[in-house]
Amino acid sequence: MTLGGVLAALRVRWLIVVLATILGAIGGTTVALTTPKTYVATATVLLRWIGPDSDLAEPTNMRYVTSRTHTYSLLFERAAVLQDAIDRSGLDLTVGELRNRVDAESPPDSQVIRIQASSDNPVEAAMLANAAAEAVAAEVSREEVNGPFEPGNIDAVVAVEAVPPKTAATPRVAMLVAVGTTIGLLVGVIAALVLAYVASRDQPRVPLEIPTAPPTNRRLTAAHMVWVLLIAATIPWRTDTFYEGGADPVVLAKAAISLAGLGLSIWVFHRTPHRHPVPAAPVLMLTAYLIVTVIGGLANQDLAAASVVAVRVAILMGALCLVAAAFGPLYLMRALVHVLGVMIILAVLTGLASFSGRLGGLFPPLKPNALAFVTAVVCIWLLAKVLAGQDSAWELFAIGGCLVIVLLTGSRTGLAALVFSLIAMSFRTTALRTRTFLVMALALPGLAYLAMGTDILSSVFLRGGGGQVATLSNRTIAWEAAFNLNRDVWQTWFGQGLAQKKISVPGQWWDTQLLDSSWISALVQGGILGVVLVVLLGVTTVGYAAFSSRSKGAVWLGLAVLTTLGGFLESGLFDGSIQFMVFFVTALGAFGGHIEAFALDRKAVTAAAPRGVRQQVMLS
């Protein structure tokens, strides 16, 4: 399925898409207006140390109180505590009814118990929460008095009383309307594509016209310029700073550069008479992922920031699709390799001046892991030429230089992903020059000595000590926190938006940590739906790359393995980054080798359209 065919089908059947979207919005609004409102009020119970040396607040005492907090939060399950709360509230409820309307929880590593009560009346919700909090506090004091210590080392007080909430917790009108609209849009798009495909079955199959002539160097310069603009708009300009909303000079400048890249892509597209077909599947899946993350941002009450980041990624996708239609994914990747090669040279030259254990770039500003990634991309491109018998002597020296640079960066993730990529590419060898084979054979003893006879590899993989390797440099702490994240049903399915780059980590001396994994980030930012979409795209990209044509299979397979495996330990694969752009072009190239025989192309859709619409589509 080509992107041009999809757009033509949607243009022909646009009324169906619009009507389905409107009906979905109406359905979501109807559900929101007819669902009974529920108000939630929260009261907070504080546990305090009142035992010996209470004025000193010793760390041991504080840890003891913290450990007892979770246990005492379970006291609310007792029927006697529930009945005490009912008596305090003065409401006509049974123990079972109150148990379904009140919940008690203790945040990790805290000394408080939060009591949440729900009701269709805000005043009643506050009364229930306060009554339940007083009952829990009284029960804690009774437990301490009757416990092993006399008269008890802990007491509990209602630190924060619940107040009647001003807004209802459910239904979330905005979420229901957004989900209803999205479902309507999805149904409309699917219906338009199905109807267009059914209508085109009786039309003669017209083979896709794929340009075979390579672009001239002058035309390819435009692709280089587009890459320079897009990379300048994606690389970090400030250290450890992430977009969380608002606008400043850096944000506005990067937005202007990305729009300039998109404008140049549009100009190149219109100047190209014979265009390459662009596969629709990667674009559709990533677009669906962006929509899911925007809804997740709405669920996280961070719609503005999530939307800005999603639009930024959409601009990158749009620009790359236009340039891919003008040059084809293979030549688009070739232009990227040229730009990355210049970046690597500049980064190494500027980084060697301040080299202190790990090589990074000062201009352009590339951290060691980022430098390792872009170097790995160039290395894979060069090796693909070697495996296809299209190399010259300099490619072999360049591959060796790339491996040295990756080692100097000290990037364990980059080195491991590159090695797996090179192994996968070896299975797609189509031709190997005798000279190249001899050079590789002669180099094997030296490589074996460097790997086993020196500490080069161990210095990289044991960087920071063996404990750091065992814990994957503390990444697993953030992963565990992501899997155990306390979120509502909306955030579970739709995530919290692309602007969510950090996560709270309980039980550590630090409060937050970066999500150093693209796949874990997808779970937090896109929820279950987002993870399903990107996992499906990643698996199919690797699968299509593995069975691509002989001339292109090695490079697409190597890049697919590099990005998908590297995404487990590095973030940015589904965000506005160089990793994302490499993965997206790889997906276009991998899928692009399997769309020639599909019937739903632009000409078939145009032939099936009414005459008036057909003329408009053809003129476009």
C-alpha positions in Angstrom: 0.0 0.0 0.0 1.5 3.3 -1.0 1.0 6.6 0.8 -0.1 8.2 -2.4 -2.8 5.6 -2.9 -4.0 6.1 0.7 -4.2 9.8 0.3 -6.0 9.5 -3.0 -8.5 7.1 -1.5 -9.1 9.4 1.5 -9.6 12.3 -0.9 -12.1 10.4 -3.0 -14.0 9.2 0.1 -13.4 12.2 2.3 -17.1 12.6 3.1 -17.1 9.2 4.8 -14.1 10.1 6.9 -15.7 13.4 8.0 -19.1 11.9 8.8 -17.5 9.0 10.8 -15.3 11.5 12.7 -18.3 13.7 13.6 -20.4 10.7 14.6 -17.5 9.5 16.8 -17.3 12.9 18.5 -21.0 12.9 19.0 -20.9 9.4 20.5 -18.1 10.4 22.9 -20.0 13.5 23.9 -23.2 11.6 24.5 -21.4 9.0 26.7 -19.8 11.8 28.7 -23.1 13.7 29.2 -25.1 10.6 30.2 -22.6 9.0 32.5 -23.3 9.8 36.2 -20.8 12.1 37.8 -18.5 10.9 40.6 -16.7 13.2 43.0 -13.5 12.1 44.8 -12.2 13.7 48.0 -8.9 13.0 49.6 -7.8 13.2 53.3 -4.3 12.5 54.5 -3.3 10.7 57.7 0.2 11.3 59.0 2.1 8.8 61.1 4.6 10.3 63.7 7.3 8.9 65.9 6.5 9.6 69.6 8.8 7.1 71.1 12.2 7.7 72.8 14.2 10.7 71.4 11.3 11.9 69.4 12.8 15.4 69.1 15.9 14.0 67.3 14.0 12.3 64.5 16.6 9.7 64.1 16.9 8.1 60.6 16.2 4.6 62.2 13.0 5.9 63.7 11.9 7.4 60.4 12.6 4.2 58.5 10.6 2.3 61.1 7.6 4.7 60.7 7.9 4.4 56.9 7.9 0.6 57.0 4.8 0.6 59.2 2.8 3.0 57.1 2.0 0.5 54.4 0.9 -2.0 57.0 -1.4 0.4 58.7 -2.9 1.5 55.4 -4.4 -2.0 55.3 -6.3 -1.5 58.5 -9.1 0.1 56.6 -10.1 -3.4 55.4 -11.3 -4.3 58.9 -15.0 -4.3 59.3 -14.6 -2.5 62.7 -12.7 0.4 61.1 -15.3 0.7 58.3 -18.2 0.7 60.9 -16.4 3.4 62.9 -16.1 5.5 59.8 -19.8 5.1 59.1 -20.6 6.1 62.6 -18.4 9.2 62.4 -19.9 10.2 59.0 -23.5 9.8 60.2 -24.5 8.4 56.7 -26.8 5.5 56.2 -24.3 3.0 54.6 -23.4 -0.6 55.1 -19.9 -1.8 55.6 -19.9 -3.3 52.1 -21.1 -0.1 50.5 -18.4 1.9 52.2 -15.7 -0.5 51.2 -16.6 0.0 47.6 -16.5 3.8 47.9 -13.3 4.4 50.0 -9.8 3.5 49.2 -6.6 3.8 51.4 -3.1 3.8 50.0 0.4 4.7 51.1 2.8 6.3 48.6 6.2 4.5 48.6 8.8 5.7 51.1 6.4 8.0 52.8 4.8 8.4 56.3 1.3 9.3 55.1 -1.8 7.3 54.3 -4.1 8.8 51.7 -7.8 8.2 52.1 -10.0 8.7 49.0 -13.7 8.6 49.1 -16.1 8.8 46.1 -19.7 9.9 45.9 -22.2 11.5 43.5 -22.3 14.4 45.9 -19.0 16.4 46.6 -19.9 17.3 50.2 -20.7 13.6 51.0 -17.4 12.6 49.4 -15.5 14.9 51.7 -17.5 13.7 54.8 -16.7 10.1 54.0 -13.0 10.8 53.4 -12.6 12.7 56.7 -14.6 10.1 58.7 -12.5 7.3 57.2 -9.3 9.2 58.0 -10.3 9.7 61.6 -11.2 6.1 61.9 -7.9 4.9 60.5 -6.0 7.3 62.8 -7.8 6.0 65.8 -7.2 2.4 64.8 -3.5 3.1 64.4 -3.3 4.6 67.9 -5.2 1.6 69.4 -2.8 -0.8 67.6 0.2 1.0 69.0 -1.2 1.0 72.6 -2.0 -2.7 72.4 1.2 -3.6 70.6 4.5 -4.8 72.0 5.6 -1.3 73.0 4.2 0.6 75.9 2.6 3.1 75.5 3.5 2.9 71.7 6.1 4.6 69.5 3.8 5.8 66.8 0.6 7.9 66.7 -1.5 9.1 63.7 -3.3 12.3 63.1 -5.4 13.7 60.2 -2.8 16.0 58.7 -4.9 17.3 55.8 -8.7 17.2 55.9 -10.7 16.6 52.7 -12.6 19.4 51.2 -15.6 19.1 48.7 -14.1 18.8 45.2 -15.1 21.4 42.7 -15.0 19.2 39.7 -16.1 15.6 39.1 -13.5 12.9 38.8 -15.6 11.0 36.3 -16.6 11.1 33.6 -13.7 12.9 32.0 -15.5 14.6 29.3 -12.5 15.7 27.3 -11.1 12.2 27.3 -14.3 10.6 26.2 -14.8 13.1 23.4 -11.1 12.7 22.2 -11.4 8.9 22.2 -14.7 9.0 20.5 -13.4 11.3 17.8 -10.3 9.1 17.3 -12.4 6.0 17.0 -14.6 7.7 14.5 -11.6 8.9 12.5 -10.1 5.4 12.5 -13.4 3.8 11.3 -13.8 6.4 8.6 -10.2 5.9 7.3 -10.6 2.1 7.3 -14.0 2.4 5.5 -12.6 4.7 2.9 -9.7 2.4 2.2 -11.9 -0.7 2.0 -14.3 1.0 -0.3 -11.5 2.3 -2.5 -9.9 -1.2 -2.7 -13.2 -2.9 -3.5 -13.9 -0.3 -6.3 -10.4 -0.7 -7.7 -10.6 -4.5 -8.0 -12.3 -4.3 -11.4 -9.8 -1.8 -12.8 -6.7 -3.1 -14.7 -3.7 -3.3 -12.5 -1.3 -0.6 -13.4 2.3 -1.4 -12.2 3.9 1.3 -10.0 6.3 3.5 -11.9 9.5 3.4 -9.9 12.3 5.7 -11.2 15.5 3.7 -11.8 17.8 6.5 -12.8 20.0 7.7 -9.9 19.6 11.4 -8.9 22.3 13.8 -10.0 24.7 15.1 -7.5 23.2 18.5 -7.9 19.7 17.2 -7.0 21.0 15.1 -4.2 22.5 18.3 -2.7 18.9 19.3 -1.8 18.6 16.1 0.2 21.8 17.0 2.0 20.4 20.4 2.9 17.2 18.9 4.2 19.1 16.5 6.4 21.3 19.4 7.8 18.2 21.3 8.7 16.4 18.4 10.3 19.4 17.3 12.3 20.1 20.8 13.5 16.5 20.9 14.7 16.7 17.6 16.6 20.2 17.4 18.2 20.2 18.8 21.8 21.3 22.4 22.1 21.2 22.3 25.9 22.6 19.6 28.2 20.0 17.5 30.0 17.1 19.9 29.2 13.8 18.5 27.9 10.8 20.3 26.6 8.1 20.6 29.2 5.9 23.3 27.7 6.2 27.0 26.9 8.4 28.7 24.4 11.9 30.2 24.6 14.4 31.3 22.0 15.9 27.8 21.7 12.5 26.2 21.2 11.4 28.8 18.7 14.7 28.6 16.8 14.5 24.8 16.5 10.9 25.0 15.4 11.8 27.5 12.7 14.6 25.3 11.5 12.4 22.2 11.3 9.7 24.2 9.4 12.5 25.4 7.0 13.4 21.7 6.5 9.8 20.9 5.8 9.5 23.8 3.3 12.6 22.7 1.5 11.2 19.2 1.3 7.9 20.5 -0.2 10.0 22.5 -2.8 12.0 19.4 -3.7 8.9 17.3 -4.0 7.2 19.6 -6.4 10.3 19.9 -8.5 10.5 16.2 -9.0 8.4 14.9 -12.0 8.9 11.2 -11.4 8.4 10.2 -7.8 9.1 7.1 -5.9 6.2 5.3 -4.2 6.3 5.7 -0.4 4.9 2.8 1.7 1.9 3.8 3.8 2.2 1.3 6.7 5.0 2.9 8.7 3.4 6.4 8.2 0.0 5.1 9.4 1.3 3.3 12.4 3.5 6.2 13.6 0.6 8.6 13.0 -1.6 6.4 15.1 1.1 6.4 17.8 1.3 10.2 17.8 -2.5 10.4 18.2 -2.4 8.0 21.1 0.4 10.0 22.8 -1.6 13.3 22.4 -4.6 11.6 24.1 -2.2 10.4 26.8 -1.0 14.0 27.3 -4.6 15.0 27.7 -5.0 12.2 30.3 -1.9 13.5 32.1 -3.2 17.1 32.0 -0.2 18.0 29.9 -1.9 18.4 26.5 0.0 21.4 25.3 3.5 20.0 25.7 2.5 16.5 24.4 0.9 18.1 21.3 4.0 20.2 20.6 6.3 17.2 20.7 3.9 15.2 18.6 3.7 17.9 16.0 7.5 18.1 16.0 7.8 14.4 15.2 5.0 14.8 12.6 7.0 17.5 10.8 10.0 15.2 10.6 7.8 12.4 9.2 6.3 14.7 6.6 9.6 16.1 5.5 11.2 12.7 5.2 8.2 11.3 3.3 8.4 14.1 0.7 12.1 13.7 0.2 11.8 9.9 0.0 9.2 10.4 -2.7 11.7 12.6 -4.6 14.8 10.4 -4.2 13.8 7.1 -2.8 14.7 5.8 0.7 18.0 4.4 -0.5 19.4 7.6 -1.8 17.8 9.5 1.1 19.8 7.3 3.4 22.9 7.8 1.3 22.5 11.6 1.7 22.2 11.1 5.5 25.4 9.0 5.6 27.2 11.9 3.8 26.0 14.4 6.4 26.7 12.1 9.3 30.2 11.5 8.0 30.9 15.2 8.1 29.4 15.4 11.6 31.6 12.6 12.8 34.7 14.2 11.5 33.9 17.5 13.1 32.8 15.9 16.4 35.9 13.8 16.7 38.3 16.7 15.9 36.6 19.0 18.4 36.1 16.2 21.0 39.7 15.0 21.1 40.8 18.3 22.5 38.8 17.6 25.7 39.0 13.8 25.6 38.9 12.3 29.1 37.9 8.7 28.9 34.9 8.9 26.6 34.9 10.6 23.2 32.1 13.1 22.5 31.7 16.0 20.2 31.7 19.7 21.0 30.7 20.8 17.5 28.2 19.5 16.7 27.3 18.8 20.4 27.1 15.0 20.5 27.3 13.0 23.7 29.4 9.8 23.5 26.3 7.6 23.0 25.0 9.8 20.3 28.4 9.9 18.5 28.5 6.1 18.8 25.1 5.8 17.1 25.8 8.1 14.1 29.1 6.3 13.6 27.4 3.0 13.7 25.0 4.1 11.0 27.9 5.1 8.7 29.7 1.8 9.5 26.6 -0.2 8.5 26.2 1.7 5.3 29.9 1.0 4.4 29.7 -2.6 5.3 26.6 -3.1 3.2 28.6 -1.9 0.2 31.3 -4.4 1.1 28.8 -7.3 1.4 27.4 -6.3 -2.0 30.9 -6.3 -3.7 30.6 -2.5 -4.4 33.4 -1.4 -2.1 36.8 0.1 -2.8 39.9 0.1 -0.6 38.9 3.2 1.4 35.6 1.7 2.6 37.6 -1.0 4.6 39.8 1.7 6.2 36.7 3.8 7.0 35.0 0.8 8.6 38.0 0.3 10.8 38.0 4.0 11.7 34.3 3.8 12.7 35.0 0.8 15.0 37.8 2.8 16.7 35.5 5.8 17.2 32.8 3.6 18.7 35.3 2.1 21.1 36.6 5.5 22.1 33.1 6.7 22.9 32.9 3.9 25.5 29.3 3.3 24.6 28.3 -0.2 25.6 24.9 0.1 24.0 26.3 1.4 20.7 29.0 -1.3 20.5 26.7 -4.2 21.4 24.0 -3.0 18.9 26.6 -2.5 16.2 28.0 -6.0 16.7 24.6 -7.6 16.5 23.8 -5.6 13.4 27.0 -6.6 11.7 26.3 -10.3 12.5 22.8 -10.0 11.0 24.1 -8.3 7.9 26.6 -11.1 7.3 23.7 -13.4 6.4 22.7 -11.1 3.6 26.1 -11.3 1.8 25.5 -11.2 -1.9 29.0 -10.7 -3.3 32.5 -10.3 -1.8 35.6 -9.2 -3.6 38.6 -11.5 -3.4 40.7 -8.6 -2.2 38.2 -7.8 0.5 38.0 -11.4 1.6 41.8 -11.6 1.9 42.0 -8.3 3.9 39.3 -9.6 6.3 41.0 -12.9 6.7 44.4 -11.3 7.4 42.7 -8.9 9.9 41.0 -11.7 11.9 44.1 -12.6 14.0 44.7 -9.0 14.9 41.0 -8.5 15.9 41.1 -11.7 17.9 44.2 -10.5 19.8 42.6 -7.1 20.5 39.4 -8.8 21.8 41.1 -11.5 23.9 44.6 -10.4 24.5 44.0 -6.8 25.5 41.6 -5.0 27.9 40.0 -2.8 25.2 36.6 -4.5 25.3 36.7 -5.0 29.1 37.4 -1.4 29.6 34.3 -0.5 27.6 31.9 -3.1 29.1 33.2 -2.8 32.6 33.2 1.0 32.6 32.0 2.1 36.0 32.6 -1.3 37.6 31.0 -4.7 37.3 28.1 -3.6 39.5 27.1 -0.9 37.0 27.0 -3.6 34.3 24.9 -5.9 36.4 22.3 -3.2 37.0 22.6 -1.8 33.4 23.8 1.5 34.7 20.7 1.9 36.9 18.3 1.7 33.9 16.4 -1.2 35.5 15.4 1.1 38.4 13.5 3.3 35.9 12.1 0.3 34.1 10.7 -1.2 37.4 9.2 2.2 38.2 7.6 2.4 34.8 6.0 -1.1 35.1 4.7 -0.2 38.7 3.7 3.3 37.8 0.5 4.4 39.6 -1.8 5.6 36.8 -5.5 5.6 36.0 -7.2 3.6 33.3 -6.7 6.4 30.7 -3.0 6.7 31.3 -2.7 2.9 31.3 -4.0 2.6 27.8 -2.9 6.0 26.3 0.2 6.9 28.4 1.2 10.3 29.5 2.3 12.0 26.3 5.7 12.4 24.5 6.7 15.2 26.8 7.1 12.7 29.7 10.8 12.1 29.7 11.4 11.3 33.4 9.8 9.1 36.0 9.7 9.0 39.8 11.8 6.3 41.3 10.9 5.3 44.8 13.5 3.9 47.3 16.4 5.8 45.9 18.3 8.9 47.1 17.3 10.6 43.9 13.6 11.4 43.1 13.4 11.2 39.3 15.3 9.4 36.6 15.4 9.5 32.8 13.6 6.8 30.8 16.7 5.4 29.2 14.9 3.0 26.9 12.7 3.8 23.9 10.5 0.8 24.5 9.9 1.6 28.2 9.4 5.3 27.2 6.7 4.1 24.7 4.9 2.4 27.6 5.0 5.5 29.7 4.3 8.0 26.9 1.9 5.9 24.8 0.5 3.3 27.2 -0.6 -0.2 26.1 -1.9 1.0 22.8 1.3 2.9 22.0 3.5 0.0 22.9 1.4 -2.4 20.7 1.8 0.0 17.7 5.5 0.6 17.9 6.3 -3.1 18.7 4.3 -4.1 15.6 6.1 -1.5 13.5 9.5 -2.6 14.9 8.9 -6.3 14.3 7.5 -5.8 10.8 10.4 -3.5 9.9 13.0 -6.1 10.9 11.0 -8.8 9.1 10.6 -6.9 5.9 14.2 -5.8 6.0 15.3 -9.4 6.4 13.5 -10.3 3.2 14.3 -7.2 1.2 15.9 -7.3 -2.3 19.4 -8.6 -2.4 20.8 -5.2 -3.3 19.2 -3.4 -0.4 18.6 -6.1 2.2 21.9 -5.8 4.1 21.7 -2.1 4.8 18.0 -2.1 5.8 18.5 -5.2 8.0 21.6 -3.7 9.7 19.9 -0.4 10.4 16.7 -2.1 11.6 18.6 -4.3 14.1 20.7 -1.3 15.2 17.7 0.9 16.0 15.4 -1.7 17.5 18.1 -3.3 19.7 19.7 0.0 20.6 16.2 1.3 21.5 16.2 -1.1 24.5 18.9 0.9 26.3 18.7 4.3 24.6 15.8 6.7 24.3 14.7 8.7 21.3 13.6 6.0 18.9 10.0 7.3 18.8 10.7 11.0 19.4 12.2 13.9 17.6 15.8 12.6 17.3 18.3 11.3 14.8 17.5 7.8 16.0 13.9 8.3 15.0 14.8 9.6 11.5 17.1 6.7 10.8 14.5 4.2 11.9 11.8 5.9 9.9 13.8 5.9 6.7 14.8 2.3 7.4 11.1 1.4 7.7 10.3 3.2 4.5 13.1 1.3 2.7 12.2 -2.1 4.2 8.5 -1.8 3.5 9.2 -0.2 0.1 10.5 -3.4 -1.4 7.1 -5.1 -0.9 4.5 -2.7 -2.3 4.9 -3.2 -6.0 2.2 -5.8 -6.4 -0.5 -4.2 -4.2 -3.6 -3.1 -6.1 -4.5 0.0 -4.1 -2.2 2.5 -5.8 -3.0 6.1 -6.8 -4.0 5.2 -10.4 -6.3 2.4 -9.4 -8.1 4.7 -6.9 -8.3 7.5 -9.4 -9.8 5.2 -12.0 -12.5 4.0 -9.6 -13.5 7.6 -8.6 -16.4 9.6 -10.1 -15.4 11.5 -13.2 -15.4 15.0 -11.5 -13.4 13.8 -8.5 -11.1 11.8 -10.9 -10.1 14.9 -12.7 -9.3 16.7 -9.5 -7.2 13.9 -8.2 -5.3 13.6 -11.5 -4.7 17.3 -11.6 -3.2 17.2 -8.1 
